[in-house]
Amino acid sequence: MPASRTSRTPRTTRTAALRRSLAAAAALPLLAVTATACGYGSEAKDDQKTEVAAEGKKLSASSVRIGYFPNLTHATALVGIQEGLIQKELGGTQIKPQTFNAGPSEIEALNGGSLDIGFIGPSPSINAYVKSKGQNLRIVSGSASGGVKLVVNPDKIKTLDDLKGKRIATPQKGNTQDVAFLNWISEKGWKVDAESGKGDVSVVRTDNKVTPDAYKSGSLDGAWVPEPTASKLVSEGAKVLLDETTLWPEKKFVITNIIVSQTFLKEHPDVVEAVLRGTVKTNAWINAEPAEAKASANAALKELGGKALGAEVIDPAWPSIRITDDPLAATLKTQSEWAVKAKLIEQPDLKGIYDLTLLNKVLKAEGRPEVSDAGLGAK
């Protein structure tokens, strides 16, 4: 549980600008802007927590514990909490944020009853839902798409075919990027043992915090990784060989979802709805004001980890992820099929993993179209 706590009140200096931006954003399509992939490594501690001041009438719960990674693909949480946009919708119900370094620890907190709502990637969501036999979580919204790149040593790898025989990092066995890379290798006709990572390409599972130093030392020839790790590698001399976005229909695929404990959803639907109102408004502002949102996200990263991202990293990283309320459910289904094909998981029953009822209610109130659960919704 928390090792450190600080108090913080939502920012007020930008209130007027936020209102103007949100009003304008309601009439705009989502713009392609970035946050970072589903975390997988950060400077913050798993148990770090920051108190947020709450004002107004409480909802059915006095507080809500929200988990996320201090990473750009979790920009909705970073910005929404930093700017007070989510807290505003909750009134007197206080946000109790918790940061995590990886999906398993966040799922453990959700399963253990110490977390109510979380921002997390598709693979941890699938794994947790299947292991609990559909009893522990629901995906209630999307948050981010894209932001994953194949970056390589340009002296050793000049074309995609040059990857054969090379050592390429992914963040973790069976994580979202690992599954995507294994599927790409398979489609090239190359063979790799998913368990060991050995084969025509050596898939080296490496924590994103370690990958840049491993690349500099020469022990890695490249990496299939989320932002900002990809841009950190580029700042060390690597080059982008492939953007995973180009492999997907409509150039969209889920990288971050919003999940909720089924118990909390059942007992406190008003709180979940308020959080979703906050995330929808946050996403609209991020897309309408990308420069200000980028600065806000970086300020949050500095507060959480003690260090902001340099311009050479955040500037190329930020535009590569689309912030979106749509969970892009069909792409999660595809990612699960890839994991099955790689023999990392057995065929999962994902029926009921989504409950988009409250999200679609919020979107309708904002004059926005509903989003689909791709047939995987709860009854």
Phi and psi in degrees as a GROMACS rama.xvg file:
@    title "Ramachandran Plot"
@    xaxis  label "Phi"
@    yaxis  label "Psi"
@TYPE xy
-53.3947  133.373  PRO-2
-95.7724  -25.4771  ALA-3
-146.626  150.568  SER-4
-139.884  145.521  ARG-5
-136.611  162.524  THR-6
-105.861  145.915  SER-7
-151.486  137.713  ARG-8
-104.355  147.433  THR-9
-58.7844  147.859  PRO-10
-66.1235  143.188  ARG-11
-120.482  -11.8784  THR-12
-67.0193  -20.5316  THR-13
-108.665  16.1982  ARG-14
-55.9927  -49.0987  THR-15
-62.9093  -42.2288  ALA-16
-64.1043  -38.4094  ALA-17
-61.9741  -44.1735  LEU-18
-61.9247  -43.7656  ARG-19
-63.4295  -42.6664  ARG-20
-65.2214  -41.5807  SER-21
-66.703  -37.7948  LEU-22
-65.1512  -42.076  ALA-23
-68.5457  -36.3039  ALA-24
-65.9663  -26.9775  ALA-25
-60.4918  -26.1196  ALA-26
-99.0084  3.12301  ALA-27
-108.081  148.153  LEU-28
-73.3001  161.293  PRO-29
-63.4591  136.39  LEU-30
-97.5338  154.494  LEU-31
-80.3897  101.393  ALA-32
-131.825  168.008  VAL-33
-113.472  158.143  THR-34
-143.781  -169.847  ALA-35
-111.911  160.271  THR-36
-60.8953  -179.011  ALA-37
-66.6239  72.6026  CYS-38
58.6626  -99.2943  GLY-39
52.0422  54.7067  TYR-40
124.012  127.315  GLY-41
-159.389  173.813  SER-42
-84.2634  -19.8513  GLU-43
-77.5865  156.009  ALA-44
-83.8435  152.181  LYS-45
-56.6244  -34.2561  ASP-46
-97.2853  9.33005  ASP-47
-66.6154  135.795  GLN-48
-142.281  142.345  LYS-49
-125.49  127.685  THR-50
-77.0949  142.936  GLU-51
-120.073  132.405  VAL-52
-68.6815  139.177  ALA-53
-120.804  138.908  ALA-54
-135.138  140.93  GLU-55
108.996  -166.56  GLY-56
-77.6161  135.302  LYS-57
-74.7447  150.195  LYS-58
-87.9193  -154.942  LEU-59
-72.9144  -13.1044  SER-60
-123.154  145.133  ALA-61
-74.637  -23.2581  SER-62
-151.771  163.395  SER-63
-137.169  128.266  VAL-64
-94.3182  116.147  ARG-65
-114.957  124.822  ILE-66
-107.385  145.546  GLY-67
-162.482  169.728  TYR-68
-99.8219  143.26  PHE-69
-76.2248  68.3314  PRO-70
-142.258  157.794  ASN-71
-65.6982  -29.8779  LEU-72
-70.9846  -8.25252  THR-73
-104.884  34.1207  HIS-74
-59.9066  -33.036  ALA-75
-57.5185  -45.3031  THR-76
-71.0432  -45.3505  ALA-77
-56.1142  -52.1023  LEU-78
-75.5413  -42.0607  VAL-79
-61.9264  -35.0446  GLY-80
-81.7902  -43.0535  ILE-81
-58.8394  -40.7884  GLN-82
-92.0762  -2.96162  GLU-83
76.9228  13.5741  GLY-84
-72.3019  -35.7954  LEU-85
-76.8398  -43.3353  ILE-86
-60.1576  -36.6677  GLN-87
-57.5906  -39.4252  LYS-88
-73.7826  -22.3173  GLU-89
-86.9845  -15.1331  LEU-90
60.4688  -122.127  GLY-91
-82.3953  -2.54181  GLY-92
-82.8141  117.933  THR-93
-85.2855  133.518  GLN-94
-75.4234  133.129  ILE-95
-118.943  91.0021  LYS-96
-73.631  147.127  PRO-97
-135.215  135.867  GLN-98
-106.093  146.084  THR-99
-130.515  155.687  PHE-100
-95.9886  -16.9362  ASN-101
-159.434  160.139  ALA-102
-58.0951  -46.0843  GLY-103
-56.3335  -40.5605  PRO-104
-69.614  -34.5979  SER-105
-68.5138  -42.6145  GLU-106
-62.9993  -39.1249  ILE-107
-60.4061  -40.9848  GLU-108
-66.2993  -40.4157  ALA-109
-63.9936  -45.705  LEU-110
-66.0247  -32.2741  ASN-111
-83.2048  -3.15808  GLY-112
84.6664  10.7108  GLY-113
-102.093  6.91515  SER-114
-143.207  140.761  LEU-115
-104.64  -45.7175  ASP-116
-132.65  143.175  ILE-117
-144.236  152.044  GLY-118
-100.879  126.679  PHE-119
-159.67  162.088  ILE-120
-80.2583  169.153  GLY-121
-66.1602  -41.5619  PRO-122
-63.5199  -47.0509  SER-123
-60.9981  -35.5254  PRO-124
-62.1695  -46.6959  SER-125
-62.5525  -50.5594  ILE-126
-58.7189  -44.574  ASN-127
-66.8959  -40.6128  ALA-128
-65.0249  -42.7948  TYR-129
-67.7562  -44.8723  VAL-130
-62.9761  -31.2096  LYS-131
-88.8256  4.42598  SER-132
56.4399  40.3497  LYS-133
75.6374  21.5117  GLY-134
-108.129  -11.1316  GLN-135
-101.341  -32.8269  ASN-136
-142.571  164.716  LEU-137
-132.602  144.196  ARG-138
-86.5012  123.007  ILE-139
-112.295  -6.9871  VAL-140
-169.141  162.712  SER-141
-89.6478  178.567  GLY-142
-150.244  -44.9576  SER-143
-151.014  152.388  ALA-144
-130.774  146.319  SER-145
82.1885  -155.765  GLY-146
78.5651  25.1848  GLY-147
-122.713  132.122  VAL-148
-137.91  151.096  LYS-149
-95.6095  113.198  LEU-150
-116.7  142.043  VAL-151
-139.589  163.658  VAL-152
-74.5531  112.699  ASN-153
-67.5114  -16.9007  PRO-154
-76.9971  -24.4506  ASP-155
-106.602  -26.7003  LYS-156
-132.312  117.636  ILE-157
-113.886  -24.435  LYS-158
-132.326  166.595  THR-159
-61.6316  -34.624  LEU-160
-64.8082  -23.3451  ASP-161
-70.8575  -9.22714  ASP-162
-67.6473  -24.1227  LEU-163
-60.0512  127.25  LYS-164
86.2244  0.267188  GLY-165
-100.133  167.884  LYS-166
-104.25  111.951  ARG-167
-120.555  130.062  ILE-168
-86.692  146.073  ALA-169
-128.971  161.713  THR-170
-68.9199  -31.7777  PRO-171
-170.701  143.44  GLN-172
-59.4189  126.38  LYS-173
79.8595  1.37373  GLY-174
-77.8074  176.297  ASN-175
-57.4909  -46.027  THR-176
-71.7773  -36.5824  GLN-177
-60.6732  -45.0746  ASP-178
-63.9483  -42.2597  VAL-179
-64.1263  -40.9366  ALA-180
-68.7834  -41.6882  PHE-181
-60.6556  -38.7132  LEU-182
-66.7572  -41.0955  ASN-183
-61.2861  -43.6775  TRP-184
-59.8134  -44.6608  ILE-185
-60.5628  -40.8818  SER-186
-69.7865  -20.9261  GLU-187
-77.3552  -9.73038  LYS-188
87.2052  8.44645  GLY-189
-91.2124  159.176  TRP-190
-113.888  131.419  LYS-191
-141.959  133.968  VAL-192
-76.2315  116.827  ASP-193
-63.1434  -31.6084  ALA-194
-70.731  -48.6021  GLU-195
-91.1838  -22.1762  SER-196
79.4386  6.00474  GLY-197
-91.4884  145.968  LYS-198
157.682  -149.889  GLY-199
-61.9138  -28.6961  ASP-200
-124.095  138.933  VAL-201
-88.3862  110.965  SER-202
-91.1  111.285  VAL-203
-104.377  108.617  VAL-204
-75.3965  114.027  ARG-205
-137.261  128.937  THR-206
-56.6066  137.916  ASP-207
-58.9207  -26.3397  ASN-208
-67.9236  -27.1967  LYS-209
-94.2228  -26.0687  VAL-210
-54.6415  -46.328  THR-211
-58.4969  -42.5544  PRO-212
-68.6968  -37.2222  ASP-213
-64.3845  -37.356  ALA-214
-66.2595  -45.2589  TYR-215
-61.3379  -33.775  LYS-216
-75.6265  -13.5207  SER-217
92.1268  2.79133  GLY-218
-79.8165  -12.1654  SER-219
-124.414  144.558  LEU-220
-98.8962  -8.79836  ASP-221
171.838  -175.098  GLY-222
-158.673  143.908  ALA-223
-104.854  97.5551  TRP-224
-140.804  160.2  VAL-225
-80.929  168.411  PRO-226
-78.6568  148.304  GLU-227
-91.2843  7.21984  PRO-228
-58.9614  -40.3183  THR-229
-59.0904  -46.1683  ALA-230
-71.1177  -30.002  SER-231
-62.277  -41.3883  LYS-232
-66.2253  -40.2734  LEU-233
-61.5721  -37.9791  VAL-234
-66.187  -17.4313  SER-235
-94.9911  6.40092  GLU-236
109.621  -6.15708  GLY-237
-72.1806  165.737  ALA-238
-128.876  146.996  LYS-239
-76.0205  120.441  VAL-240
-98.7018  -28.7481  LEU-241
-154.975  135.728  LEU-242
-102.107  120.734  ASP-243
-57.8869  -27.0124  GLU-244
-53.6801  -34.9344  THR-245
-68.5494  -13.8854  THR-246
-89.1449  -8.72094  LEU-247
-106.186  145.23  TRP-248
-57.6651  136.038  PRO-249
61.2688  10.2954  GLU-250
56.5829  40.1108  LYS-251
-134.132  137.772  LYS-252
-157.852  144.82  PHE-253
-70.1483  136.017  VAL-254
-122.889  -25.6605  ILE-255
-140.592  129.323  THR-256
-110.347  167.516  ASN-257
-110.618  122.736  ILE-258
-113.595  160.152  ILE-259
-142.757  144.873  VAL-260
-60.4681  133.037  SER-261
-60.8442  -34.9183  GLN-262
-63.1914  -46.0109  THR-263
-66.7998  -39.5039  PHE-264
-61.2806  -41.1282  LEU-265
-69.3041  -40.1153  LYS-266
-85.1759  -26.8418  GLU-267
-136.552  56.9851  HIS-268
-62.2897  -29.3396  PRO-269
-65.8251  -35.36  ASP-270
-69.7105  -44.2096  VAL-271
-61.0877  -42.8413  VAL-272
-61.8364  -41.0015  GLU-273
-63.7487  -42.2348  ALA-274
-59.9714  -42.6943  VAL-275
-67.9066  -34.723  LEU-276
-59.9486  -41.2873  ARG-277
-65.6074  -41.2575  GLY-278
-70.7557  -36.528  THR-279
-63.4302  -42.8153  VAL-280
-69.4639  -36.1208  LYS-281
-62.4499  -46.992  THR-282
-62.4438  -38.4966  ASN-283
-62.7867  -41.676  ALA-284
-68.982  -40.7325  TRP-285
-57.3582  -43.8466  ILE-286
-73.5345  -29.2499  ASN-287
-81.8792  -31.0681  ALA-288
-129.462  66.1541  GLU-289
-61.1394  -35.543  PRO-290
-67.7839  -46.3643  ALA-291
-65.5862  -38.2768  GLU-292
-65.5935  -39.6087  ALA-293
-60.8851  -43.5319  LYS-294
-64.5394  -39.0991  ALA-295
-64.4709  -44.7813  SER-296
-61.3064  -41.4772  ALA-297
-69.1364  -34.7015  ASN-298
-64.4072  -38.9965  ALA-299
-65.2298  -41.247  ALA-300
-61.868  -40.6969  LEU-301
-64.5113  -41.8784  LYS-302
-65.5413  -38.6647  GLU-303
-78.6273  -38.9415  LEU-304
-113.466  -5.28671  GLY-305
85.4584  -0.0546144  GLY-306
-151.786  127.668  LYS-307
-84.2548  160.685  ALA-308
-77.6767  140.11  LEU-309
-70.2823  158.039  GLY-310
-58.6499  -32.9125  ALA-311
-67.4207  -16.7683  GLU-312
-103.281  -52.4385  VAL-313
-71.2128  -32.2359  ILE-314
-64.4887  -45.4695  ASP-315
-76.9427  -26.7313  PRO-316
-73.3108  -41.8017  ALA-317
-57.6842  -42.8585  TRP-318
-76.4002  -3.01523  PRO-319
-92.6359  -1.89113  SER-320
-120.815  137.821  ILE-321
-93.9447  126.036  ARG-322
-86.9829  126.671  ILE-323
-150.377  144.236  THR-324
-78.462  -24.3739  ASP-325
-69.4359  123.509  ASP-326
-73.7006  -5.31193  PRO-327
51.1395  54.3909  LEU-328
-58.7539  -34.6689  ALA-329
-62.5812  -31.696  ALA-330
-75.64  -31.564  THR-331
-63.7468  -40.3264  LEU-332
-60.8975  -41.9485  LYS-333
-63.4119  -43.4372  THR-334
-62.2778  -36.0067  GLN-335
-66.9479  -36.49  SER-336
-65.6186  -36.5549  GLU-337
-64.6411  -40.8024  TRP-338
-64.3433  -36.9611  ALA-339
-64.6541  -45.235  VAL-340
-61.4341  -34.8145  LYS-341
-79.5771  -3.32011  ALA-342
64.6492  28.8398  LYS-343
-85.6366  -27.4621  LEU-344
-140.284  160.742  ILE-345
-83.2504  165.793  GLU-346
-55.5613  116.248  GLN-347
-88.8601  153.285  PRO-348
-100.099  103.316  ASP-349
-97.7894  5.67093  LEU-350
-59.3125  124.426  LYS-351
96.2313  -0.288491  GLY-352
-68.8069  -24.9864  ILE-353
-104.44  144.96  TYR-354
-139.921  96.6697  ASP-355
-99.5733  14.5083  LEU-356
-57.1446  -50.0168  THR-357
-70.5161  -38.6386  LEU-358
-60.5338  -47.1174  LEU-359
-65.9851  -30.3706  ASN-360
-64.1167  -44.1686  LYS-361
-65.9084  -44.4301  VAL-362
-62.0705  -41.3136  LEU-363
-61.3821  -41.275  LYS-364
-64.5793  -26.5106  ALA-365
-89.3177  2.70255  GLU-366
74.2861  25.627  GLY-367
-108.207  153.447  ARG-368
-71.0722  153.861  PRO-369
-68.953  159.525  GLU-370
-113.571  158.976  VAL-371
-99.0782  148.971  SER-372
-99.5312  8.23975  ASP-373
55.5239  31.8154  ALA-374
79.0264  10.8452  GLY-375
-110.545  24.0313  LEU-376
-82.8433  156.25  GLY-377
-71.6853  149.836  ALA-378
